């Protein structure tokens, strides 16, 4: 990633993220359930929920923008989930950052500039849809910038977003909490009313967990 004066800070601070592409697995099993009060209290940064404000079901996805499985979920499953469950207010949906590398951080920092949660979710979805264009580029900064310009950013607002050191540190805190308190071992990982559901899941898999709780 090209370094210039304005984004040098994030890249320098990101040295602690150098090994984030791999992390030690825990012994949590699929289906483990975590205290809902604790899992609804993220450390480091606030959630950006969409969907129902008082829904019976809250679905949290820990995601990494450079994760191919997360992109597959975003492209193949999320649109119908949004249409049937989120937009109808049946569930509250929260995407939380799980930052594995600097490119993940950049995407989430751009999304964080959104004034409303729907726009935040839309920006992230666009980067998942275009993952092959920027994550595999030999000039990822330029590729990310090109997409950001299409989303309404200017070069100035793009660079300004990357200097938010407080947000960058908050994402690291959020990641540590996921590993230490919620036994996250990979992305995407979902928590449906506190129940852990990991890996590639179809809409049917998720609906089997959601529907019985809707009443």
N, C-alpha and C positions, 0 to 999 in steps of 0.2 A: 504494500500500500504506500503510495507516494506521501512523503512527509512534507508539510509546509509549516509555516509558523503557527497558523491557527489550529491545525489539528495535531501538532507535535505533542501537545499536552496529553491528549487522550492516548496516544501511542506510547508515550513514556510511562504514563500511569498504568498502562495496560500490561506492563512487564509481568505483573503477578498473574496475568491470564495466560501466560505462555504455554502452560500444560493443560489448558481446559478442554482440549479435544479428547482427553481421556481422563476418567475419574474412577476412584475405587468403588466397586460395587458394595452394597450393604446386603443384609440378609432379609430384607423385607420381601414378603411374598405378594404376588398378585392378589388383590382383594383385601389386603390389610386396611383397616379403617383407623383414621386419625381424628383426634378431638376437633370438632368443627369450629369451636371458638379459637383454637390455636391456629388452625389452617386458614382461618379468615382474618388473621392478624399478621400480614406480611411485614417483614423487617427490611428496612432500607428504602422502600418506595411504596407509594400508595397504588392500589389496584385501579384499573380502568374498566369497570364492568359495563356490559351491554345486555339488553334484554329486560326481563322482568325485574322490577324494583323490589317486589315482595314475593318472588317466586318460591315455591316449595323446594325447588332443586337449584343448587349452585354447582356449576361445573367449572373447574379450574384446569387450564392447560398450561403446563410448563413447556415452553418451546424455545427452540434455537433457530434463528433464521437460516443458518447454513446447514441444518439437519435435513437430509433428503426425505426422511420419514415424516417430518413436520410439514414439509412442502407437499407431500403426497396427501396428507390429511387435509391441508388447506385447500387443495385443488379438487380433491375427489369426494370429500366427506363434508367439510365445513359449509359449503353453499346450501346443501339441503338441511343440515342441522340448523343453520341460521334461519332459513325460510320456515321450517316446521316448528322449531322450539324457541329460538331466540327472538325473532321478530314477532312471534305470537305472545311473548311474555311468559311462556311456560317455564323457562329456566333463566337464571342469571348466568352469563358466560364471562369468564375472566381469563385473559391470556397473560401469563406472567413470564417475564424474561428468565431464561436460563442461558447465561452468556458463556459460550465455550471459547470464544476468540474475539479479536478486535472487530471483525466484520459484523458479528452478532451485535456487539455493543453499538456500532455505528447505526445499524438499522433501527434498533430500539430507541436510540437517542433522537433520531429523526422523527420517529413516530410520536415520541413524547412531547414534541412541540405542538401537537394538535390541540386545539382549544376544546374539543368535545370528544367523548369516548368513541362515538361511531367513526369519526375521522381517524382516530388512533387505530382502530381495528382495520379500517380500510387501507391505510398506509401499510400496515404489516401484511395484509393479504396481498397487496400488489407486489411486495418484495418476495413473498413466497411464490407467487405465480411466475415471477421473473428470475427465480433463483439461479437457473442455469446461465443467465446472461451476466450476472455480476459475481456470483460466488466462485465461478470457475475462470473468471477473466484474469489475464496476466496484468491488467491494470484495474483492479477492483474499485479503487476510489473513483476513477473516471466513469466506470460503469454504474456505480451507485449514484453518482452525481447526475448522470444522464436520466436515470429513472426519477430521481428527486425533482429535477427540473420539470418533468412531465406532470408531477404531482403538485406543482405550484411553488416549489422552492426556488429561490434565487441562489446564485453562487454565494452571496453574502449570508443568507439565512442558513444555507447548508453548512458553511464553515462555522457559523455561530453556534449551531446545534452541537457541534463536536467539542465545544469548549466547556460543556456542562459537567464539570468535575464532580459536583455533588451527586448528580444522577449516576455517573459512572461508578462511583464508590457505592452508591445504593444498590446497584445491580449486583455487585460483588457480595454485598451483605445478604441480598435476597437469595443468591445462589448458595451461599454457605448455609443459610437456614434450610433450604430445600434438601441439601445433602445430610445435614446433621439432625434435623428434626422430623423430616418427612420421608427419609430413606429413598430419595430419588436416585435412580441408577441409570437413567437414560431418557432421551427425548424422542417423541412426546410422551409425557406422563400426565394423566388426567386424575383429578380427584372429584368424584361426584358425591356431594354431601359428605366429603371426608374419606370416601372409599377409593383406594388407589387402583387405577386401571392403566396399564402401561403398554406402550408399543403401538404397532399398527392395529387400528380398530376400525371396523366398518360402522356405518350408521346403525345397522341392526344390533351390533354389539353394544353400542352406547345406549340405544333405545331400550334394550333389555334391562339396563341399570336405571334409566331415567323413568320410564313409563310407570313401573309399579309404585313410584314415590309421588306421582302426580295426583293420585286419588281419583 
